[in-house]
Amino acid sequence: MASYKDTLLEFPCHFPIKIMGKAEDEFANVVLGIVTKHAPDFDVACMEMRASSGGNYLSVTCTIVATSKPQLDAIYMDLSAHPLVKVAL
């Protein structure tokens, strides 16, 4: 049975989430929408974007104030389920 101590993290904490996907116009907005759905206090100034060397992919890092493991799990599930997201770390 899972418990909230299944993680070494202590909440609340600053937690970076790295999301990679195709460099499409709406990718960053999709990521922002999913992240703010689960972390409404997310500061967009904490969002970093970097294009791949060929410009085909975009890496977005969102550093949130994580409040629980279930919150992080929900963010990762929603990100992974979106067709524009290739990887969420």
RAUR-V74513 format. One record per residue. N is the residue number from 0. RES is the residue in one letter. PHI is phi as a letter, one per 40 degrees, with the letter a starting at -180 (NA if undefined). PSI is psi in degrees with one decimal (* if undefined). NEAR is the number of other C-alpha atoms within 12 Angstrom. Layout:
N;RES;PHI;PSI;NEAR
N;RES;PHI;PSI;NEAR
This chain:
0;M;NA;133.2;5
1;A;c;145.0;8
2;S;b;169.0;10
3;Y;c;-9.7;17
4;K;c;18.1;13
5;D;c;12.1;12
6;T;b;152.7;14
7;L;c;-6.2;11
8;L;c;146.5;17
9;E;b;126.0;16
10;F;b;147.5;19
11;P;c;154.8;15
12;C;a;157.5;16
13;H;c;127.9;20
14;F;b;116.6;27
15;P;c;133.5;23
16;I;b;123.5;32
17;K;b;126.3;31
18;I;b;131.2;38
19;M;b;142.0;33
20;G;a;179.2;33
21;K;c;142.2;26
22;A;c;82.7;26
23;E;b;153.7;20
24;D;d;-42.4;14
25;E;c;-3.5;16
26;F;d;-51.6;27
27;A;c;-38.6;32
28;N;c;-36.5;19
29;V;c;-48.1;27
30;V;d;-47.2;43
31;L;d;-42.8;34
32;G;c;-43.6;21
33;I;c;-45.5;29
34;V;c;-46.0;40
35;T;c;-21.2;26
36;K;c;-39.5;20
37;H;c;-20.9;27
38;A;b;77.0;29
39;P;d;-21.4;18
40;D;c;8.8;17
41;F;d;131.1;26
42;D;c;116.0;17
43;V;d;-20.9;22
44;A;c;-16.3;13
45;C;c;14.7;21
46;M;b;120.6;25
47;E;b;137.4;23
48;M;b;141.8;26
49;R;a;128.4;22
50;A;c;150.6;21
51;S;c;165.8;15
52;S;d;-33.5;10
53;G;c;-8.0;10
54;G;g;6.6;13
55;N;c;-24.0;15
56;Y;b;156.9;24
57;L;b;135.4;30
58;S;b;128.1;31
59;V;b;127.7;35
60;T;b;123.7;28
61;C;b;117.9;34
62;T;c;111.4;28
63;I;b;166.5;33
64;V;c;100.3;27
65;A;c;136.9;29
66;T;b;-17.4;24
67;S;a;162.3;26
68;K;c;-41.7;25
69;P;d;-34.5;20
70;Q;c;-47.9;25
71;L;c;-42.5;33
72;D;d;-43.0;21
73;A;c;-39.7;21
74;I;c;-48.9;35
75;Y;c;-38.2;27
76;M;c;-45.4;19
77;D;c;-41.8;26
78;L;c;-47.3;34
79;S;c;-27.4;23
80;A;c;-15.8;17
81;H;c;134.7;22
82;P;c;-23.4;18
83;L;c;-18.8;26
84;V;c;124.1;31
85;K;c;-41.4;23
86;V;a;140.5;25
87;A;b;120.7;29
88;L;b;*;23
